[in-house]
Amino acid sequence: MKLNKTSRKFKILDAFYIAMMILPIIFGIVLQVLTKPISEGIAITGARVYFTIPMPVQDFPVTESQVNSAIVLVVIFFFCLFITHGMSKKIELKRQHLAELIVEKVDSLVKENMGEYFMGFAPFIIAIMALSAFSSLLTLFGLYPPTSDINIVGGWAALVFFLITYYKMKCGPINYLKGFAEPVALLAPINFISEFATPISMAFRHYGNVLSGSVISVLLGSALAGLSSMVLGNLPGFLADIPLFQMGIPAVLSIYFDVFSGCLQAFIFAMLTMMYVGGAFDIETYKQKKARKSAKNKQ
């Protein structure tokens, strides 16, 4: 059926998708304004706990990180619906160029770093990148970035660790255990520690870089406010209250700490995921195992 991009129904659906990308962020801003306590001076804190759900073993706290992660998921979901709305074999919308470009670049990235066998991993990789990047970009709206919470990033790293172990086990449990004794058996304890150090290093690398950027931004903002007060403090009237050094400079710093650094960390996390998962799977050993199993079944 030919796409009618000028129809009223099509435009209403477009408007709905756009609204559903904006409303969750507005909800997050309103929630923060209503619940954040008033503080004076520099305030660097972790994710606030909104409420706690009683559980049999341990109470389950609902934190700012979890709520903001849900906001990011909703935004990404409706963004995907928006850019794929009205797709057809013949490109009629500019957004389809964007959607196809994303798919092509991610497929190329996965093929180059993981190989043909892992081409099905492309949706997972772009999901990790989008979730990480959008989470870090929440700071542009004054919201707490979930990537500054070790619990959130640690969960992502744990998922990657399970995938690494799964693909190592695909070559057989014996082959997996033999890997700890390579290149020599004396290194088995070190290899065992290294196995569990991988997700820990991934989590702390991502968490530390994002959190440090947020802390530096707050400290620089406070320093610039003090510098403005020191330079203009002796001027009469409203002139003493002009935030001279807070005009423009924080915005430039935000481009690096919030935009560039956040997107860079998302890319690094995705690259490490591809490297660790792809490197954990020995395709030749797996093929040999399948060939032996197939020959055994024929007998």
LINCORZI-V589332 format. One record per residue. N is the residue number from 0. RES is the residue in three letters. PHI is phi in radians with two decimals (none if undefined). BURIAL is b if it has 16 or more other ideal C-beta (glycine too) atoms within 10 Angstrom, else e. D_CENTER is the distance of its C-alpha to the mean C-alpha in whole Angstrom. Layout:
# LINCORZI-V589332
N:RES:PHI:BURIAL:D_CENTER  N:RES:PHI:BURIAL:D_CENTER
This chain:
# LINCORZI-V589332
0:MET:none:e:37  1:LYS:-1.18:e:37  2:LEU:-1.23:e:34  3:ASN:-1.94:e:35  4:LYS:-1.32:e:33  5:THR:-1.72:e:35  6:SER:-1.20:e:36  7:ARG:-1.14:e:35  8:LYS:-1.09:e:34  9:PHE:-1.11:e:31  10:LYS:-1.19:e:31  11:ILE:-1.13:e:30  12:LEU:-1.16:e:28  13:ASP:-1.04:b:26  14:ALA:-1.10:e:26  15:PHE:-1.12:e:25  16:TYR:-1.09:b:22  17:ILE:-1.12:e:21  18:ALA:-1.09:e:22  19:MET:-1.28:b:20  20:MET:-1.48:b:17  21:ILE:-1.59:e:19  22:LEU:-1.04:e:20  23:PRO:-1.05:b:17  24:ILE:-1.19:b:17  25:ILE:-1.07:e:20  26:PHE:-1.02:e:20  27:GLY:-1.10:b:18  28:ILE:-1.14:e:20  29:VAL:-1.11:e:23  30:LEU:-1.07:b:22  31:GLN:-1.18:b:21  32:VAL:-1.09:e:24  33:LEU:-1.37:e:26  34:THR:-1.93:e:25  35:LYS:-1.32:e:24  36:PRO:-1.22:e:27  37:ILE:-1.27:e:29  38:SER:-2.30:e:29  39:GLU:-1.94:e:31  40:GLY:1.34:e:30  41:ILE:-1.37:e:27  42:ALA:-2.33:e:25  43:ILE:-2.02:e:22  44:THR:-2.27:e:21  45:GLY:-1.45:e:18  46:ALA:-1.19:b:17  47:ARG:-1.36:e:20  48:VAL:-1.65:e:21  49:TYR:-1.32:e:22  50:PHE:-2.81:e:25  51:THR:-2.17:e:25  52:ILE:-1.69:e:26  53:PRO:-1.11:e:29  54:MET:-2.27:e:29  55:PRO:-1.04:e:31  56:VAL:-1.59:e:30  57:GLN:-2.55:e:27  58:ASP:-1.11:e:26  59:PHE:-1.82:e:23  60:PRO:-1.46:e:22  61:VAL:-1.74:e:19  62:THR:-1.84:b:17  63:GLU:-1.06:b:16  64:SER:-1.12:b:12  65:GLN:-1.18:b:13  66:VAL:-1.12:b:15  67:ASN:-1.21:b:12  68:SER:-1.12:b:9  69:ALA:-1.11:e:12  70:ILE:-1.06:b:13  71:VAL:-1.09:b:9  72:LEU:-1.08:b:10  73:VAL:-1.13:b:14  74:VAL:-1.08:b:13  75:ILE:-1.13:b:11  76:PHE:-1.05:e:14  77:PHE:-1.33:b:17  78:PHE:-1.14:b:15  79:CYS:-1.12:b:16  80:LEU:-1.11:e:19  81:PHE:-1.18:b:20  82:ILE:-1.29:b:20  83:THR:-1.73:e:21  84:HIS:-1.22:b:24  85:GLY:1.46:b:27  86:MET:-1.21:e:27  87:SER:-2.60:e:30  88:LYS:-1.07:e:31  89:LYS:-1.67:e:33  90:ILE:-1.17:e:30  91:GLU:-2.07:e:31  92:LEU:-2.19:b:28  93:LYS:-1.14:e:26  94:ARG:-1.13:e:23  95:GLN:-1.16:b:24  96:HIS:-1.05:e:24  97:LEU:-1.12:e:20  98:ALA:-1.08:b:19  99:GLU:-1.21:e:21  100:LEU:-1.12:e:20  101:ILE:-1.07:b:16  102:VAL:-1.09:e:18  103:GLU:-1.12:e:20  104:LYS:-1.17:e:18  105:VAL:-1.21:b:15  106:ASP:-1.04:e:18  107:SER:-1.13:e:20  108:LEU:-1.13:b:17  109:VAL:-1.18:b:17  110:LYS:-1.09:e:21  111:GLU:-1.24:e:21  112:ASN:-1.73:b:19  113:MET:-2.14:b:20  114:GLY:1.72:e:23  115:GLU:-1.06:e:25  116:TYR:-1.05:e:24  117:PHE:-1.76:b:21  118:MET:-1.04:e:20  119:GLY:-1.20:e:20  120:PHE:-1.41:b:16  121:ALA:-0.96:b:15  122:PRO:-1.05:e:14  123:PHE:-1.15:b:12  124:ILE:-1.16:b:10  125:ILE:-1.20:b:10  126:ALA:-1.15:e:8  127:ILE:-1.10:b:5  128:MET:-1.12:b:5  129:ALA:-1.16:b:6  130:LEU:-1.09:b:4  131:SER:-1.19:b:1  132:ALA:-1.12:b:5  133:PHE:-1.15:b:6  134:SER:-1.12:b:6  135:SER:-1.20:b:7  136:LEU:-1.27:b:10  137:LEU:-1.07:b:11  138:THR:-1.11:b:13  139:LEU:-1.13:e:15  140:PHE:-1.79:e:17  141:GLY:1.37:e:17  142:LEU:-1.71:b:15  143:TYR:-1.23:b:14  144:PRO:-1.35:b:10  145:PRO:-1.03:b:9  146:THR:-1.24:b:7  147:SER:-1.56:b:11  148:ASP:-1.95:b:12  149:ILE:-1.08:b:12  150:ASN:-1.17:e:13  151:ILE:-1.22:b:9  152:VAL:-1.16:b:8  153:GLY:-1.11:b:11  154:GLY:-1.12:e:11  155:TRP:-1.10:b:9  156:ALA:-1.13:b:11  157:ALA:-1.12:e:14  158:LEU:-1.09:e:13  159:VAL:-1.10:b:13  160:PHE:-1.09:b:16  161:PHE:-1.10:e:18  162:LEU:-1.16:b:17  163:ILE:-1.04:b:19  164:THR:-1.12:e:22  165:TYR:-1.05:e:22  166:TYR:-1.30:b:23  167:LYS:-1.21:b:25  168:MET:-1.27:e:27  169:LYS:-1.10:b:28  170:CYS:-1.50:b:30  171:GLY:1.90:e:32  172:PRO:-1.09:e:32  173:ILE:-1.16:e:35  174:ASN:-1.10:e:33  175:TYR:-1.12:b:30  176:LEU:-1.21:e:32  177:LYS:-1.11:e:34  178:GLY:-1.10:e:31  179:PHE:-1.25:e:31  180:ALA:-1.68:e:34  181:GLU:-1.74:e:33  182:PRO:-1.39:e:35  183:VAL:-2.35:e:37  184:ALA:-1.12:e:38  185:LEU:-1.12:e:38  186:LEU:-1.53:e:34  187:ALA:-0.98:e:33  188:PRO:-1.07:e:32  189:ILE:-1.17:e:30  190:ASN:-1.12:e:28  191:PHE:-1.14:e:28  192:ILE:-1.13:e:26  193:SER:-1.08:e:24  194:GLU:-1.04:b:23  195:PHE:-1.57:e:21  196:ALA:-1.32:e:20  197:THR:-1.04:b:18  198:PRO:-1.16:b:15  199:ILE:-1.12:e:16  200:SER:-1.16:e:16  201:MET:-1.09:b:12  202:ALA:-1.15:b:11  203:PHE:-1.23:e:14  204:ARG:-1.12:b:13  205:HIS:-1.16:b:9  206:TYR:-1.05:b:10  207:GLY:-1.14:e:14  208:ASN:-1.18:b:13  209:VAL:-1.23:b:11  210:LEU:-1.12:b:13  211:SER:-1.10:e:16  212:GLY:-1.12:b:15  213:SER:-1.15:b:16  214:VAL:-1.14:e:19  215:ILE:-1.09:e:20  216:SER:-1.08:b:20  217:VAL:-1.13:e:22  218:LEU:-1.15:e:24  219:LEU:-1.17:b:25  220:GLY:-1.07:b:25  221:SER:-1.18:e:28  222:ALA:-1.14:e:30  223:LEU:-1.17:b:30  224:ALA:-1.13:b:31  225:GLY:-1.15:e:34  226:LEU:-1.15:e:35  227:SER:-1.08:b:36  228:SER:-1.14:b:38  229:MET:-1.21:e:40  230:VAL:-1.33:e:40  231:LEU:-1.83:e:41  232:GLY:-1.04:e:42  233:ASN:-1.58:e:46  234:LEU:-1.35:e:46  235:PRO:-1.33:e:48  236:GLY:1.09:e:46  237:PHE:-1.19:e:43  238:LEU:-1.07:e:43  239:ALA:-1.24:e:42  240:ASP:-1.70:e:39  241:ILE:-1.24:e:37  242:PRO:-1.39:e:34  243:LEU:-0.98:e:35  244:PHE:-1.45:b:32  245:GLN:-1.68:b:29  246:MET:-1.68:e:30  247:GLY:1.62:e:27  248:ILE:-1.08:e:26  249:PRO:-1.03:b:24  250:ALA:-1.17:e:22  251:VAL:-1.13:e:23  252:LEU:-1.11:b:21  253:SER:-1.14:b:18  254:ILE:-1.04:e:18  255:TYR:-1.41:e:17  256:PHE:-1.22:b:15  257:ASP:-1.65:b:13  258:VAL:-1.64:e:13  259:PHE:-1.11:e:13  260:SER:-1.12:b:12  261:GLY:-1.09:b:9  262:CYS:-1.20:b:9  263:LEU:-1.12:e:10  264:GLN:-1.14:b:8  265:ALA:-1.12:b:5  266:PHE:-1.16:e:9  267:ILE:-1.10:b:10  268:PHE:-1.09:b:8  269:ALA:-1.16:b:9  270:MET:-1.12:e:12  271:LEU:-1.12:b:13  272:THR:-1.06:b:12  273:MET:-1.12:b:15  274:MET:-1.14:e:17  275:TYR:-1.23:b:17  276:VAL:-1.21:b:18  277:GLY:-1.11:b:20  278:GLY:-1.27:e:22  279:ALA:-1.37:b:22  280:PHE:-1.87:b:24  281:ASP:-1.61:b:28  282:ILE:-1.11:e:29  283:GLU:-1.18:e:32  284:THR:-1.09:e:33  285:TYR:-1.15:b:31  286:LYS:-1.16:e:34  287:GLN:-1.12:e:37  288:LYS:-1.11:e:36  289:LYS:-1.14:e:36  290:ALA:-1.13:e:39  291:ARG:-1.12:e:41  292:LYS:-1.16:e:40  293:SER:-1.15:e:41  294:ALA:-1.16:e:44  295:LYS:-1.15:e:45  296:ASN:-1.18:e:44  297:LYS:-1.22:e:47  298:GLN:-1.22:e:49
